[in-house]
Amino acid sequence: MSDTQGSDIWSAAGHVKIPDDAWEYQIRKTLNDAAYNGLDYVPYCSTMPVQPKCDDAKFIWKKKGGK
C-alpha cells in the first residue's frame, strides 16, 4: 500500500492503549500465559476505509515481532 492511499489498520490505531477492562489480556498477563508471552496484544482499526486516526480500535493477538 502506498502512502497516498492512507493509513494501514495498525498505524491508524497505534495510539490506543490497552484498556483496564480488557479481561482476556489482564487474565493472560496475570497467569503468565503462553499467549501473553509469545504474542502481542495490539490495536487495529476495523473500519473501512481506514481513517488516519481510529479511536474505536479493536484488539487482536499477533506474533511478537511480526509485521
N, CA and C of each residue as an Amber inpcrd file, in Angstrom:
protein
   201
   0.8430000  -1.1710000   0.0000000   0.0000000   0.0000000   0.0000000
   0.8910000   1.2370000   0.0000000   0.6270000   2.1700000  -0.8460000
   1.4410000   3.3770000  -0.9110000   0.9460000   4.3980000   0.1050000
   1.7860000   5.3910000   0.3810000   1.4260000   6.4270000   1.3440000
   0.2490000   7.2710000   0.8740000   0.0130000   7.3330000  -0.4260000
  -1.0830000   8.1480000  -0.9430000  -2.4420000   7.5120000  -0.6660000
  -2.4690000   6.2460000  -0.3170000  -3.7280000   5.5640000  -0.0500000
  -4.1980000   5.7220000   1.3900000  -3.3780000   6.2580000   2.2550000
  -3.7870000   6.4690000   3.6380000  -3.1280000   5.5100000   4.6020000
  -3.6730000   5.4780000   5.8040000  -3.1170000   4.6810000   6.8930000
  -3.4540000   3.2040000   6.7390000  -2.6320000   2.3630000   7.3820000
  -2.9850000   0.9480000   7.4520000  -3.7190000   0.6990000   8.7740000
  -4.2550000  -0.5000000   8.9290000  -5.0900000  -0.7870000  10.1010000
  -4.3110000  -0.7180000  11.4130000  -2.9980000  -0.9320000  11.3690000
  -2.1830000  -0.9460000  12.5860000  -1.7880000   0.4650000  13.0010000
  -1.2990000   1.2700000  12.0540000  -0.8350000   2.6150000  12.4070000
  -1.9850000   3.5470000  12.7730000  -3.1620000   3.3500000  12.1840000
  -4.3140000   4.2000000  12.4950000  -4.7510000   4.0440000  13.9500000
  -4.5090000   2.8860000  14.5340000  -4.9280000   2.6220000  15.9150000
  -3.7470000   2.5250000  16.8720000  -2.5620000   2.8120000  16.4010000
  -1.3570000   2.6500000  17.2050000  -1.3200000   3.4520000  18.4910000
  -2.0760000   4.5250000  18.5810000  -2.0780000   5.3860000  19.7680000
  -2.9850000   4.8610000  20.8850000  -3.8220000   3.8700000  20.5960000
  -4.7950000   3.3590000  21.5710000  -4.0970000   2.4310000  22.5730000
  -4.3250000   2.6770000  23.8380000  -3.7420000   1.8530000  24.9080000
  -4.6950000   0.7180000  25.2790000  -4.1370000  -0.3460000  25.8230000
  -4.9520000  -1.4790000  26.2650000  -5.8080000  -1.0220000  27.4460000
  -7.1260000  -1.1650000  27.3390000  -7.9970000  -0.7050000  28.4270000
  -7.9120000  -1.6160000  29.6600000  -8.2150000  -1.0460000  30.8090000
  -8.1950000  -1.8100000  32.0590000  -9.2260000  -2.9290000  32.0670000
 -10.2980000  -2.7800000  31.2950000 -11.3430000  -3.8060000  31.2710000
 -11.1500000  -4.8460000  30.1640000  -9.9630000  -4.9090000  29.5980000
  -9.6570000  -5.9410000  28.5980000  -9.3460000  -7.2280000  29.3620000
 -10.3980000  -7.9300000  29.7700000 -10.2670000  -9.0560000  30.7030000
  -9.3820000 -10.1720000  30.1720000  -9.4730000 -10.5010000  28.8810000
  -8.6510000 -11.5960000  28.3590000  -7.1670000 -11.2610000  28.4930000
  -6.7850000 -10.0470000  28.1330000  -5.3940000  -9.6210000  28.2470000
  -4.9480000  -9.6420000  29.7050000  -5.7670000  -9.0770000  30.6000000
  -5.3980000  -8.9880000  32.0120000  -5.2450000 -10.3720000  32.6470000
  -6.1320000 -11.3010000  32.3160000  -6.0410000 -12.6580000  32.8620000
  -4.7950000 -13.3620000  32.3470000  -4.5510000 -13.2790000  31.0360000
  -3.3660000 -13.9360000  30.4670000  -2.0780000 -13.3420000  31.0340000
  -2.0530000 -12.0390000  31.2480000  -0.8820000 -11.3830000  31.8350000
  -0.6620000 -11.8670000  33.2640000  -1.7290000 -11.9110000  34.0570000
  -1.6410000 -12.3420000  35.4510000  -1.1610000 -13.7860000  35.5680000
  -1.6540000 -14.6560000  34.6820000  -1.2910000 -16.0730000  34.7160000
   0.0300000 -16.3760000  34.0130000   0.6620000 -15.3400000  33.4370000
   1.8920000 -15.5270000  32.6660000   1.6700000 -16.5790000  31.5770000
   0.5330000 -16.4760000  30.9200000   0.0640000 -17.4120000  29.9020000
   0.9750000 -17.4150000  28.6710000   0.9710000 -18.5350000  27.9550000
   1.7800000 -18.6690000  26.7420000   1.4030000 -17.6280000  25.6930000
   0.1220000 -17.3090000  25.5740000  -0.2970000 -16.2810000  24.6080000
   0.2890000 -14.9280000  24.9920000   0.2920000 -14.6080000  26.2810000
   0.8590000 -13.3350000  26.7360000   2.3630000 -13.2850000  26.4670000
   3.0460000 -14.4030000  26.6690000   4.4960000 -14.4460000  26.4790000
   4.9190000 -14.4950000  25.0180000   4.1200000 -15.1270000  24.1620000
   4.5240000 -15.3110000  22.7690000   3.8550000 -14.4000000  21.7680000
   2.8620000 -13.6480000  22.2280000   2.1050000 -12.7980000  21.3130000
   1.9930000 -11.3820000  21.8690000   1.7830000 -10.4260000  20.9720000
   1.4890000  -9.0490000  21.3640000  -0.0030000  -8.8150000  21.2140000
  -0.5800000  -8.0630000  22.1180000  -1.9940000  -7.6900000  22.0600000
  -2.0320000  -6.2850000  21.4820000  -2.3770000  -6.1610000  20.2170000
  -2.2410000  -4.8910000  19.5140000  -3.5820000  -4.3550000  19.0150000
  -3.7050000  -3.0280000  18.9890000  -4.9300000  -2.4280000  18.4690000
  -4.9080000  -2.3680000  16.9500000  -6.0960000  -2.4480000  16.3540000
  -6.2240000  -2.2710000  14.9080000  -7.5330000  -1.5570000  14.6130000
  -7.5820000  -0.9070000  13.4800000  -8.7780000  -0.1910000  13.0530000
  -9.6090000  -1.1270000  12.1860000 -10.8550000  -1.3470000  12.5810000
 -11.6990000  -2.2920000  11.8530000 -12.6270000  -1.6140000  10.8520000
 -12.5280000  -0.3030000  10.7180000 -13.3990000   0.3950000   9.7750000
 -12.7590000   0.4870000   8.3970000 -13.5830000   0.4650000   7.3880000
 -13.1130000   0.6230000   6.0110000 -13.9080000   1.7370000   5.3640000
 -13.2840000   2.6780000   4.7200000 -11.8420000   2.8140000   4.5770000
 -11.2070000   3.2230000   5.9090000  -9.9380000   2.8970000   6.0510000
  -9.2140000   3.2020000   7.2820000  -8.9830000   4.7060000   7.3620000
  -9.3390000   5.2700000   8.4890000  -9.1340000   6.6980000   8.7230000
  -7.7030000   6.9270000   9.2150000  -7.1930000   8.1610000   9.1070000
  -5.8330000   8.4370000   9.5910000  -5.6510000   8.1440000  11.0800000
  -6.7240000   8.3330000  11.8740000  -6.6670000   8.0570000  13.3120000
  -7.9630000   7.3590000  13.7090000  -7.8380000   6.2230000  14.3570000
  -9.0040000   5.4240000  14.7430000  -9.0910000   5.3890000  16.2680000
 -10.1530000   5.9640000  16.8200000 -10.3260000   5.9710000  18.2740000
 -11.1690000   4.8040000  18.7730000 -11.8440000   4.1030000  17.8760000
 -12.6880000   2.9610000  18.2360000 -11.9960000   1.6630000  17.8090000
 -10.7910000   1.4650000  18.3270000  -9.9690000   0.3300000  17.9040000
 -10.4140000  -0.9750000  18.5530000 -10.1680000  -2.0590000  17.8620000
 -10.3380000  -3.4190000  18.3730000  -8.9300000  -3.9470000  18.6680000
  -8.8490000  -5.0530000  19.4090000  -7.5500000  -5.6380000  19.7280000
  -7.4710000  -7.0640000  19.2100000  -6.2530000  -7.4680000  18.8620000
  -6.0040000  -8.8060000  18.3450000  -4.6350000  -9.2650000  18.8530000
  -4.5010000 -10.5830000  19.0080000  -3.2050000 -11.1570000  19.3710000
  -2.4130000 -11.3670000  18.0880000  -1.1680000 -10.8570000  18.0470000
  -0.2760000 -11.0080000  16.8920000   1.0570000 -11.5740000  17.3610000
   1.6970000 -12.3290000  16.4960000   3.0130000 -12.8760000  16.8070000
   3.9800000 -11.7380000  17.1310000   4.7310000 -11.8780000  18.2140000
   5.6910000 -10.8430000  18.6020000   6.7140000 -10.6440000  17.5000000
   6.9810000  -9.3980000  17.1970000   7.9560000  -9.0580000  16.1730000
   7.4420000  -9.2210000  14.7590000   6.2330000  -9.6920000  14.5960000
   5.6640000  -9.8910000  13.2630000   5.1330000  -8.6010000  12.6890000
   5.0780000  -8.5440000  11.3860000   4.5420000  -7.3570000  10.7000000
   3.0890000  -7.5390000  10.4110000
